Amino acid sequence: MDHDARLSRIETLWSVVRRAHEDDLSAAQAAQQELIDRYGGAVRRYLLGALRDEDAADEVFQEFALRFVRGDFQKAAPERGRFRSFVKTSIYHLIVDFQRRATRDRKHRSPAFEFTDDMQASLEQMDAAFTSSWRSELLASSWSALQSRESANGKPYYTVLRFRADHPHLRSPELAEELSSKLNRPLSPGNVRVLVHRAREVFAELLLANVEDSLENPSLDDLEQELIALDLYSYCKPVLSRRRGD
């Protein structure tokens, strides 16, 4: 793995959570915004799917953001579990609170989420949907990072891999012809195979770093289990194997 493919991980998400509740207001606000920017998409997507009402989803999301600003999550700690689980549980309780208010007000009743007194059963029911949203956000973030890297260093990994992903049935000669046109340079099928392979490696590194950031000092086994839980293991298996020295 060359240096260009390696991410410099400045801090984990848990360290950002801690910084989001420091006494230094400026640093805390910057950390709060970073958290919302990085995972607001996953939370919004999930809320819209769970509540099936844009206004209701926006209301719960705003409450989630407000609680960060207010400092309600300052007792969150990595030893209590994965960052993903922390966010999921926080959102679950906010949805429960919203449904209770909606039930009292007889407004915004969501057909997608039925309140139950058995909170654990409800949490398990919601888990798959939240995991899917989290997974989608990790993939979207990794694609965006790959695109930014291409803009910075000129290596066309994003263009090549995005085109390959969008046209999975094209044969190598057809792929080479199309990409030669897009990149304005001649590419042989062999050239394209090398580019696709390298692009997949860089994408996997970016994706693995995103997952790694959501865990506190994870071991390789921790990373593997989180990747499996998120159905992302197939993307990162070769990179993880190299880290193990396999």
KAVENGI-V736625 format. One record per backbone hydrogen bond with DSSP energy under -0.5 kcal/mol. CO is the residue of the C=O (numbers start at 1). NH is the residue of the N-H. Records with the same first field share a line. If there is no record, write none. Layout:
# KAVENGI-V736625
CO->NH / NH
This chain:
# KAVENGI-V736625
2->5
3->6
7->9
8->10
12->16
13->17
14->18
15->19
16->20
18->21
19->22
23->25
24->28
25->29
26->30
27->31
28->32
29->33
30->34
31->35
32->36
33->37
34->38
35->39
36->40
39->43
40->44
41->45
42->46
43->47
44->48
45->49
46->50
47->51
48->52
53->57
54->58
55->59
56->60
57->61
58->62
59->63
60->64
61->65
62->66
63->67
64->68
65->69
66->70
67->71 / 72 / 73
68->71
71->74
73->76
77->80
78->81
82->86
83->87
84->88
85->89
86->90
87->91
88->92
89->93
90->94
91->95
92->96
93->97
94->98
95->99
96->100
97->101
98->102
99->103
100->104
101->105
102->106 / 107
109->111
110->113
113->115
117->119
118->122
119->123
120->124
121->125
122->126
123->127
124->128
126->130
127->131
128->132
129->133
130->134
131->135
132->136
133->137
134->138
135->139
136->140
137->141
138->142
139->143
140->144
141->145
142->146
143->147
144->148
145->149
146->150
147->151
148->152
149->153
150->154
155->157 / 158
156->160
157->161
158->162
159->163
160->164
161->165
162->166
163->167
165->168
167->170
171->175
172->176
173->177
174->178
175->179
176->180
177->181
178->182
179->183
180->184 / 185
188->192
189->193
190->194
191->195
192->196
193->197
194->198
195->199
196->200
197->201
198->202
199->203
200->204
201->205
202->206
203->207
204->208
205->209
206->210
207->211
208->212
209->213
210->214
211->214
212->215
213->13 / 14
214->83
215->217
219->223
220->224
221->225
222->226
223->227
224->228
225->229
226->230
227->232 / 233
228->231
232->235 / 236
233->237
236->240
237->241
238->242
239->243
240->244
241->245 / 246
